[in-house]
């Protein structure tokens, strides 16, 4: 009777250990699946970030080219205005000298 009771207790203890190990194994599988899904989400997020970075860099390069083009146009217009202003100053001084000579 004691041996039977001892065998039953051993069997119950073994069942409990087996059940605990199965639970740990199932939880590990769930955790593994969850982590795999999170890793896939992170990879997709990283790819989107990389694509956005490339796009932002491209926009920045285009904006920089546009700024340089506009800067050159402003420099050209400024030079043209300075030249016209110089020409006007020169013609105004010639006109003033001519009028002064006429007045004499």
C-alpha positions in Angstrom: 0.0 0.0 0.0 2.9 2.4 0.9 4.6 1.5 -2.3 1.5 2.2 -4.3 0.9 5.5 -2.5 4.6 6.4 -3.1 4.3 5.5 -6.8 1.2 7.6 -7.1 2.9 10.6 -5.5 5.9 10.1 -7.8 3.5 10.0 -10.8 1.7 13.1 -9.7 5.0 14.9 -9.1 6.2 13.8 -12.6 2.9 15.0 -14.1 3.2 18.4 -12.4 6.8 18.7 -13.6 5.8 17.7 -17.1 2.9 20.2 -17.1 5.2 23.0 -15.8 7.7 22.2 -18.6 4.9 22.1 -21.2 3.7 25.5 -19.9 7.2 26.9 -20.1 7.6 25.5 -23.6 4.3 26.9 -24.8 5.1 30.3 -23.2 8.5 30.3 -24.9 6.8 29.6 -28.3 4.3 32.4 -27.7 7.2 34.7 -26.7 9.2 33.6 -29.7 6.3 34.3 -32.1 5.6 37.7 -30.5 9.3 38.6 -30.7 9.5 37.5 -34.3 6.5 39.7 -35.1 8.0 42.7 -33.3 11.3 42.1 -35.1 9.4 42.1 -38.5 7.7 45.3 -37.5 11.0 46.9 -36.6 12.5 45.8 -39.9 9.6 47.4 -41.8 9.9 50.5 -39.7 13.6 50.7 -40.4 13.0 50.3 -44.2 10.4 53.1 -44.1 12.8 55.3 -42.2 15.5 54.6 -44.7 13.2 55.4 -47.6 12.1 58.6 -45.9 15.7 59.5 -45.3 16.6 59.0 -48.9 13.6 61.0 -50.0 14.4 63.8 -47.5 18.0 63.9 -48.7 16.8 64.1 -52.3 14.5 67.0 -51.5 17.3 68.7 -49.6 19.6 68.4 -52.6 17.0 69.8 -54.9 16.3 72.7 -52.6 20.1 73.4 -52.3 20.4 73.4 -56.1 17.4 75.8 -56.3 18.9 78.1 -53.7 22.2 78.2 -55.6 20.4 78.9 -58.9 18.4 81.7 -57.2 21.6 83.1 -55.7 23.2 83.2 -59.1 20.2 85.0 -60.6 20.2 87.5 -57.7 23.9 88.1 -58.3 23.3 88.6 -62.1 20.4 91.0 -61.5 22.4 92.9 -58.8 25.3 93.3 -61.3 23.0 94.4 -64.0 21.4 97.0 -61.7 24.8 98.3 -60.6 25.8 98.6 -64.2 22.7 100.5 -65.1 23.0 102.6 -62.1 26.6 103.4 -63.0 25.6 104.2 -66.5 22.8 106.5 -65.3 25.2 108.3 -62.9 27.7 108.8 -65.7 25.1 110.1 -68.1 23.7 112.4 -65.4 27.1 113.8 -64.7 27.7 114.3 -68.4 24.3 116.0 -68.7 25.1 118.2 -65.8 28.5 119.2 -67.3 26.9 119.9 -70.6 24.3 122.1 -69.0 26.9 123.9 -67.0 28.9 124.6 -70.1 25.8 125.9 -71.9 25.1 128.2 -69.0 28.5 129.8 -69.3 
